[in-house]
Amino acid sequence: QLIYNHHIFTGGASNKKLLRILPPLNITKAQIDVFFKALKQVL
């Protein structure tokens, strides 16, 4: 749902219950806040 509803890609894995979070070193606090807000909505 993160990718379809919020346009956030978290990586692919064969285990559907695995969430991979590998942010780049230049990520901003604002981008992290957007991610966690979307994650809370999905969960």
KOLMARLUM-274796 format. One record per atom (N, C-alpha, C, O): atom name; x, z, y; residue in three letters; residue number from 1. Coordinates in nm, 3 decimals, m for minus. Atoms other than C-alpha are relative to their C-alpha. Example, Ala and Ser with C-alpha at 12.3 -4.5 7.8 and 13.67 -1.06 7.14 Angstrom:
// KOLMARLUM-274796
mike:u:w:v:guke:drennu
N:0.089:0.000:m0.119:ala:1
CA:1.230:0.780:m0.450:ala:1
C:0.090:0.000:0.120:ala:1
O:0.194:0.066:0.118:ala:1
N:m0.082:m0.006:m0.119:ser:2
CA:1.367:0.714:m0.106:ser:2
C:m0.077:0.073:0.109:ser:2
O:m0.026:0.090:0.220:ser:2
//
This chain:
// KOLMARLUM-274796
mike:u:w:v:guke:drennu
N:0.081:0.000:m0.120:gln:1
CA:0.000:0.000:0.000:gln:1
C:0.085:0.000:0.126:gln:1
O:0.043:m0.051:0.230:gln:1
N:m0.087:m0.001:m0.118:leu:2
CA:0.292:0.058:0.236:leu:2
C:0.032:m0.143:0.045:leu:2
O:0.032:m0.172:0.164:leu:2
N:m0.038:0.137:m0.038:ile:3
CA:0.390:m0.308:0.224:ile:3
C:m0.120:m0.081:0.049:ile:3
O:m0.107:m0.159:0.142:ile:3
N:0.117:0.081:m0.036:tyr:4
CA:0.037:m0.452:0.248:tyr:4
C:m0.071:0.052:0.125:tyr:4
O:m0.113:m0.028:0.208:tyr:4
N:0.075:m0.056:m0.112:asn:5
CA:m0.122:m0.214:0.499:asn:5
C:0.086:0.032:0.121:asn:5
O:0.037:0.026:0.234:asn:5
N:m0.085:m0.044:m0.110:his:6
CA:0.176:m0.104:0.708:his:6
C:0.123:m0.088:0.019:his:6
O:0.202:m0.065:0.111:his:6
N:m0.113:0.093:m0.007:his:7
CA:0.430:m0.384:0.650:his:7
C:0.134:0.073:m0.011:his:7
O:0.230:0.039:0.059:his:7
N:m0.122:m0.076:0.025:ile:8
CA:0.691:m0.135:0.525:ile:8
C:0.043:m0.026:m0.144:ile:8
O:m0.031:0.006:m0.237:ile:8
N:m0.053:0.028:0.134:phe:9
CA:0.904:m0.246:0.230:phe:9
C:0.095:0.112:m0.040:phe:9
O:0.189:0.143:0.034:phe:9
N:m0.081:m0.113:0.044:thr:10
CA:1.056:0.040:0.030:thr:10
C:0.091:m0.034:m0.117:thr:10
O:0.153:0.056:m0.175:thr:10
N:m0.086:0.039:0.112:gly:11
CA:1.242:m0.157:m0.236:gly:11
C:m0.081:m0.016:m0.128:gly:11
O:m0.190:0.039:m0.141:gly:11
N:0.069:0.024:0.126:gly:12
CA:1.145:m0.271:m0.580:gly:12
C:0.067:0.072:m0.114:gly:12
O:0.188:0.092:m0.114:gly:12
N:m0.052:m0.066:0.119:ala:13
CA:1.184:m0.093:m0.911:ala:13
C:m0.097:m0.026:m0.114:ala:13
O:m0.215:m0.049:m0.091:ala:13
N:0.088:0.021:0.115:ser:14
CA:1.049:m0.134:m1.261:ser:14
C:m0.094:0.119:m0.019:ser:14
O:m0.202:0.103:m0.075:ser:14
N:0.084:m0.119:0.007:asn:15
CA:0.911:0.222:m1.240:asn:15
C:m0.092:0.002:0.122:asn:15
O:m0.044:0.016:0.234:asn:15
N:0.095:0.008:m0.111:lys:16
CA:0.594:0.202:m1.027:lys:16
C:m0.016:0.133:0.074:lys:16
O:m0.073:0.136:0.183:lys:16
N:0.012:m0.130:m0.065:lys:17
CA:0.614:0.575:m0.946:lys:17
C:0.127:0.039:0.075:lys:17
O:0.137:0.152:0.125:lys:17
N:m0.127:m0.025:m0.067:leu:18
CA:0.962:0.549:m0.795:leu:18
C:m0.005:m0.056:0.142:leu:18
O:m0.041:m0.172:0.162:leu:18
N:m0.007:0.042:m0.138:leu:19
CA:0.999:0.533:m0.417:leu:19
C:0.146:0.003:0.044:leu:19
O:0.207:0.109:0.049:leu:19
N:m0.140:0.009:m0.042:arg:20
CA:1.340:0.411:m0.301:arg:20
C:0.005:m0.006:0.151:arg:20
O:m0.054:m0.095:0.213:arg:20
N:m0.015:m0.002:m0.145:ile:21
CA:1.430:0.502:0.055:ile:21
C:0.149:m0.017:0.031:ile:21
O:0.229:0.074:0.011:ile:21
N:m0.140:0.032:m0.032:leu:22
CA:1.753:0.336:0.165:leu:22
C:0.006:m0.057:0.141:leu:22
O:0.025:m0.178:0.159:leu:22
N:0.001:0.053:m0.137:pro:23
CA:1.744:0.312:0.545:pro:23
C:0.140:m0.043:0.044:pro:23
O:0.240:0.010:m0.004:pro:23
N:m0.130:0.041:m0.054:pro:24
CA:2.021:0.132:0.734:pro:24
C:0.056:0.110:0.089:pro:24
O:m0.018:0.198:0.133:pro:24
N:m0.064:m0.102:m0.084:leu:25
CA:2.268:0.340:0.934:leu:25
C:m0.047:m0.004:0.145:leu:25
O:m0.034:0.095:0.217:leu:25
N:0.043:0.012:m0.140:asn:26
CA:2.125:0.211:1.262:asn:26
C:m0.150:0.024:0.018:asn:26
O:m0.207:m0.023:0.116:asn:26
N:0.142:m0.029:m0.013:ile:27
CA:1.769:0.336:1.201:ile:27
C:m0.022:0.101:0.113:ile:27
O:0.060:0.191:0.134:ile:27
N:0.030:m0.090:m0.111:thr:28
CA:1.607:0.512:1.496:thr:28
C:m0.099:0.108:m0.044:thr:28
O:m0.168:0.092:m0.145:thr:28
N:0.095:m0.106:0.030:lys:29
CA:1.406:0.832:1.498:lys:29
C:m0.143:m0.052:0.008:lys:29
O:m0.228:m0.013:m0.072:lys:29
N:0.134:0.058:m0.014:ala:30
CA:1.103:0.634:1.615:ala:30
C:m0.040:m0.078:m0.126:ala:30
O:m0.155:m0.071:m0.170:ala:30
N:0.029:0.075:0.123:gln:31
CA:1.128:0.408:1.308:gln:31
C:m0.025:0.094:m0.118:gln:31
O:m0.111:0.067:m0.202:gln:31
N:0.021:m0.099:0.106:ile:32
CA:1.156:0.711:1.079:ile:32
C:m0.137:0.065:0.016:ile:32
O:m0.206:0.088:m0.083:ile:32
N:0.131:m0.059:m0.025:asp:33
CA:0.849:0.864:1.244:asp:33
C:m0.113:m0.094:m0.044:asp:33
O:m0.212:m0.049:m0.101:asp:33
N:0.100:0.098:0.043:val:34
CA:0.652:0.543:1.183:val:34
C:m0.009:m0.002:m0.152:val:34
O:m0.119:m0.007:m0.208:val:34
N:m0.001:0.001:0.145:phe:35
CA:0.758:0.543:0.818:phe:35
C:m0.072:0.123:m0.058:phe:35
O:m0.156:0.109:m0.146:phe:35
N:0.061:m0.121:0.055:phe:36
CA:0.659:0.906:0.756:phe:36
C:m0.149:0.008:0.030:phe:36
O:m0.225:0.060:m0.051:phe:36
N:0.143:0.003:m0.032:lys:37
CA:0.325:0.862:0.932:lys:37
C:m0.074:m0.090:m0.099:lys:37
O:m0.180:m0.053:m0.150:lys:37
N:0.061:0.093:0.096:ala:38
CA:0.245:0.562:0.711:ala:38
C:0.002:0.059:m0.141:ala:38
O:m0.096:0.046:m0.214:ala:38
N:m0.010:m0.059:0.134:leu:39
CA:0.366:0.743:0.398:leu:39
C:m0.103:0.110:m0.018:leu:39
O:m0.165:0.119:m0.124:leu:39
N:0.102:m0.105:0.008:lys:40
CA:0.142:1.041:0.471:lys:40
C:m0.139:m0.059:m0.018:lys:40
O:m0.219:m0.006:m0.095:lys:40
N:0.131:0.064:0.013:gln:41
CA:m0.158:0.808:0.510:gln:41
C:m0.021:m0.055:m0.140:gln:41
O:m0.131:m0.045:m0.195:gln:41
N:0.010:0.060:0.134:val:42
CA:m0.085:0.635:0.179:val:42
C:m0.013:0.106:m0.108:val:42
O:m0.089:0.089:m0.203:val:42
N:0.004:m0.106:0.103:leu:43
CA:m0.028:0.956:m0.016:leu:43
C:m0.128:0.081:0.013:leu:43
O:m0.150:0.174:m0.064:leu:43
//
